[in-house]
Each structure stands twice: as C-alpha cells, then as structure tokens.
Amino acid sequence: MNLAQLTGQDETALVNYDGHLLHTDVVTDWAALQRDAVQAGFDLAIASAYRSFSRQLLIWNEKANGVRPVFDDKGQLLLVEQMSETDVVFAILRWSALPGGSRHHWGTDIDVYDRSAIAENYVVQLNDTEVQSGGVFAPLHDWLDVRIANKQSHGFFRPYTTLPSTQEVRPTGIAAERWHISHQPSAEQFSQQLTLSALYRVIEAQEEMELKATVLAHFDEIFTTFISASAIG
C-alpha cells in the first residue's frame, strides 16, 4: 500500500463488508472465521474496523483538550489540564493510537463482539468488563483464544495482549484489548511498509494536531513502543 493508504487517508484498497470497510485481502478469511463462529454457536460481528486518519485525529484532539476522558491503567480519570504535555501524550497513547499510526487505518484490524449474546438495544462498550471472565462476550473470546492458539483462526491474532503497566507516569505500550483482532498476514506486511521517517513527515504536516510538538520530540520512543512493537504476532 502507499503512504496515504497506510495512514488512513486513502480508502481505495478497502471494500464494504456488512457496513464496515475491510482491506480486500482480509475479506475471505474474515468470512471463514465468521462461519466457524456460527458452527460454535456465536454470531461474530464487527464493532469497528477501518478508521480514517481524520477520525483518529478527532479522537486524539478531543482527548488532548479534555473533551473525551483519558484514563490510567486502573480506570481512573486523569485530569489532563493538570499534567505535563509529555505525560498527556503517553497517557493518550496507552488507549488510543497516534493518528496515522493506527492499525485500524489498514482495514486489517477488527474490534469484535458476539451479536447473539446481547439484546438488540445493547450498546457495545469494548471494555474489559464485557470480555473477561463473566463478561457477556467472554465465551466468544475464550473460543477465539483456542482457535488462535491452534492456528485455526484464518490468520487472525491478538496484537494487544500485554498486561497493564505498573508504571504510574510512562506506560510501556498499548494496553491489552481482548476485543481487538488483526489479520496477521496482511497487517505484518503493512506494518513493515510504515516507516518511522514516513509517519514523522505525516505528523509534521498536520497543522490541526494537538500536542504535535511534544509528539515529534518523543517520536522515536513513540514509534518503537506504540506502533512497530504491535506488529509482532
């Protein structure tokens, strides 16, 4: 893919699938995983797939400005107006990707849930309460764990599986997201194409991005910790 596609600014490599945009290379394997889920008693559905650069930038700016909440690893609300810009940047990155650096830009990564486990008016939250033991979607994810471990998941894996950091100020990577799966054959290829220098130039050109100077000042650490590290399956 070209740089615009890799950073969510060009949708030409994507196709519509059940109301969501996926990369063309992902569709066949995703449909196969859905069929397997049906046989196991689940309705594997998409909560979120492709996300554009502009959408990710909006999320970033709203968190930087305190419009959207920013939480620590313990789920406690952080008061960004009382924090240094550096601490705010790393706190946001713990839960939200850098614009241009999100795996959702590729159409290879999907936030999933079990549609059969909930009422029609249920609002999916995508949080640990839903997906961990006792949660409404825990059985689906237990099943996915087995499929992934046995290499029966049609190339899908979980890119974010690390336990929460015990550090109070500087988190050590993206928090675990059990609801997030990725098409490894495609995503690893695209991750290798997205270089540090190329993404730096994309961020540098964003006039409307909040905390841009701080992001650029720590860019090597951000890229290594939050972007390239998540490509490892």
Buried (B, 14 or more C-beta within 10 A) or exposed (E): BEBBBBBBBBBEBBBEBEEBBBBEBBBEBBBBBBEBBEEBEBBBBBBBBBBBBEBBBBBBBBBBEEEBEBBBBEEEEBEBEEBEBBBBBBBBBBBBBBBBBBBBBBBBBBBBBBBEBBEEEEEBBBEBEBBEEEBBBBBBBEBBEEBBEEEEBBBBBBBBEBEBBEEEEEBBBBBBBBBBBBBBBBBBBBBEBBEBEEBBEBBEEBEEBBBBEBBEBBBEEBBEBBBBBBBEB
